[in-house]
Amino acid sequence: MALFLLSTAGLLLSANAQPAPSVQAGITAAIKNAANATGPLDYTAFVNPFIGTDNFGDVCPGASIPFGMVKFSTDLTGYAPAGYVTDPTQFIRGLSPLHDSGTGSSLGTYGNFEIMPLLCPNGFDTCTTSLAARQRKRKRNTDVASPGYFSQTMDNNIKMEATATRRAGLERFTFPSGSKPYFVLDLANDLPNSFAGGVMNIDPTAGQITIGGMWGSSFGPGRFNYQAFACYDLLDGGAQTLSEYGVWTADTFGLDAKGLGQTHLNLSINLIGGVYQSGALFSFDNTPEQVNIRVGVSFVSAEQACANSASEVGSSTFEEIQAAAKALWNEKLSKIEIDVPNTPPNVTEMLYSSLYRASLTPNNATDETQGVFAGTTSFYFDSLYCSWDTFRTFYPLMSLHSPVEFAQIVDNYIDGWRKNGWMPECRANNLPGWTQGGSSADVIVGHFATHYHNEAAALGIDLEELYAAAWTDSNVNPPGKVEHRRTTIQCLQVASSVMCPSLSWMFPAREDKREKEAGLWRCYAFEDFAIRQIAQVLGKTDDVATFTNRSLSYRNVWDPTVVSDGFHGFMQKRYSNGKFNNTDPKDCSPVSNLTECSLQSDNIYGFYESSSWEYSWFAPHDTAHLIELMGGNATFVKRLNHFFSAGYYGAGNEPSFQTPIGYHYANHPAQSVDRVRSVVFENFDITPAGLPGNDDQAAMATLLSFHLLGLYPVPSTTQYLILSPFTPQYTIHNSYLNVSTTVTTVGYDKRSIQKTIPAGTAAYVANVTINGVPAASRCHFDFYDVFRVGGNVTIELTADKTAADDCLGGLPESVSTGGFASAR
């Protein structure tokens, strides 16, 4: 869900971003000290959680563990989908345990169960409890975060800290000396203001507050609600004593009521359209400077939230939980080890910060299921929005080093088919969300099948079930469900004279607005290619032929008569009578003034979050034929160059991810190296504004990771395109396969690691060897030859760009030229 049209405005905030200077100073020192390290490196020390918290990156810097269900962070006013933003003009509303990271939901997602520490010198009845009254600005330059830890100090000198387990955590509050600590705990509020009723109970003897309620989806039909629960333990194992306690209610029309000694709230949805504000208010005896509160959450029950808190945190100290979280992050980050001393510091910081975000989501909510998934024996992950964002780079990166987690998520997708009839496309807040690209889950499970079909059974995946789920996505029309993908299949046959219809009737509710007909056919074609890949793995010869043919249906929405900037042929939406309904290919590009390019009712352009100029490059499985449609290699390269120079490229937009490497397919790989250098340094850096817009569930993080490693994956295939690494050496560890693969960059020159490679600087691929054997091409290699067996890959660089501007072997594969002919 890229928000590239907003990125320029977001840059205005970057100068005022307020993470503490100590954050960057610590990272810089850690990278410098790595040269003298004698033991294992602390990879968490290289991570900057604040990258992407400005410029609409929507990154959550809160305390979490890898794929943790909780992410403890403050919620701020203004545009803050992940709760936190660096903009110092915004106010803190409270600290809450549930957030997503890097999503484009403009109203925000989660933010339930906010707690806000207060100073109430005149007692209980004077405490500021409503959202507007309690909000405060931060103390400048005090925001601190590292993997598993978050801290922020308010302008009244109250410091809030948090650390996390999977479903629980510890909150620590430090008050000015001599003050009495008060807290307001919110029952109703979440970031989208979607409260639909709930209950709160205070048990003063046990020192426990439990909350449960219903809230609405952040990216889906408003009529859907999910349930969530929290358990707050206040006594710190007997070290703290409650003083006053009670409930409060408020609204925006002047209500400000408090009930000292009351212990129960039971609220329904506000039927006249207002937003309830309500919760608990309590204080502690003996003016302790530090207060510890244990928090558990659940999507099943308040009792389970308390059990999660007791089992995952128990009597552990803050420091013990933080150390355990840090250890989990180091285990995950060390899956990719680079030569830190000889890599530019900004590259090290960008890479490990990206790898960190690549394990923040989706949220592992196994054993926390509700609705049709209640009691499932499969793994369950929340926040899958959206598969359209993540299929290109997120899961391919996971496939290189974490097949166990990949298999768990694939099991989750298949279980969606078991329970709902189709795999999820864009699940948000445990609810079905708006469809973006058809059924991109097909590509995700296809990528798993091509890489791990030999290990699938041991990893808990039945490949026949996986194939049945993908086949259903493609062939069975959901009965008016906005959260699933397909429409009529017959029009997809390339040999048929029936052309693809307008899809305007396909989407009920909010998706009947004809906003992405042409773009969807591109997605459908590639998704059918992914199903073809699974069929090939399983030896389903007839289905391979069927889905191969259907994967070429992208040609049906190519109009050769459309001309833009002197270039002929663009993708356009097409009706069932064969006629095109043409729009300007520049519409919805970064240089266009249009803003109705997403799910708006007046999006009539046929594309979703993108332009025809951008989408017309998208045929990853058949780029060779795309080059023919555009007029051959020379015209293709000229058109690529114009695409970037004219400003049509949107770095934060997923359809453009592979475009900078498109030169490979026209046998000009050196030009891909130049373009990727430019893309990285024009769009990414180590500041809070260091992402080109929304991180999109770490789609941007994993795209950048691949660029820095000098690779790019072709999703649902085992082919990886070869570029020039930004580091002299790295090793990828796959503990499940018990193999490690080391990539060494011979001739590496730090001077090449900039936007424009200086003349005479080695940066271009001269030779590639795999375990001592010259590669068949210096443009690509295969997972089974490299990362499946482990060993050593050598990428030798040269300064002779002309000599390096040739694959010297096979071009990257395309279906129309006989590529992807057999499964490995």
SULHUBEL-V705605 format. One record per run of one state. SS is the DSSP state (2 for helix, 1 for strand, 0 for the rest). FROM is the first residue (numbers start at 1). LEN is the number of residues. Records with the same first field share a line. If there is no record, write none. Layout:
SS->FROM-LEN ; FROM-LEN
This chain:
0->1-3 ; 18-1 ; 20-1 ; 37-6 ; 47-16 ; 64-8 ; 77-10 ; 88-4 ; 97-18 ; 120-4 ; 127-4 ; 135-1 ; 137-1 ; 139-4 ; 147-2 ; 155-4 ; 165-3 ; 175-6 ; 187-10 ; 204-4 ; 217-8 ; 234-2 ; 239-3 ; 251-5 ; 261-3 ; 269-8 ; 288-2 ; 299-3 ; 313-5 ; 334-2 ; 339-1 ; 343-2 ; 358-5 ; 365-6 ; 374-7 ; 383-4 ; 391-3 ; 402-1 ; 421-7 ; 429-2 ; 432-9 ; 453-10 ; 476-14 ; 493-16 ; 512-5 ; 538-3 ; 565-2 ; 572-1 ; 575-5 ; 582-30 ; 616-7 ; 631-2 ; 646-8 ; 657-2 ; 667-2 ; 684-15 ; 710-1 ; 714-5 ; 723-6 ; 735-4 ; 747-3 ; 753-11 ; 771-2 ; 775-5 ; 786-5 ; 799-2 ; 805-10 ; 818-7
2->4-13 ; 21-16 ; 43-4 ; 124-3 ; 131-4 ; 236-3 ; 285-3 ; 302-11 ; 318-16 ; 340-3 ; 345-13 ; 371-3 ; 387-4 ; 394-8 ; 403-18 ; 441-12 ; 463-13 ; 490-3 ; 509-3 ; 517-21 ; 541-17 ; 612-4 ; 623-8 ; 633-13 ; 654-3 ; 659-8 ; 669-15 ; 699-11 ; 750-3 ; 783-3 ; 801-4 ; 815-3
1->17-1 ; 19-1 ; 63-1 ; 72-5 ; 87-1 ; 92-5 ; 115-5 ; 136-1 ; 138-1 ; 143-4 ; 149-6 ; 159-6 ; 168-7 ; 181-6 ; 197-7 ; 208-9 ; 225-9 ; 242-9 ; 256-5 ; 264-5 ; 277-8 ; 290-9 ; 336-3 ; 363-2 ; 381-2 ; 428-1 ; 431-1 ; 558-7 ; 567-5 ; 573-2 ; 580-2 ; 711-3 ; 719-4 ; 729-6 ; 739-8 ; 764-7 ; 773-2 ; 780-3 ; 791-8
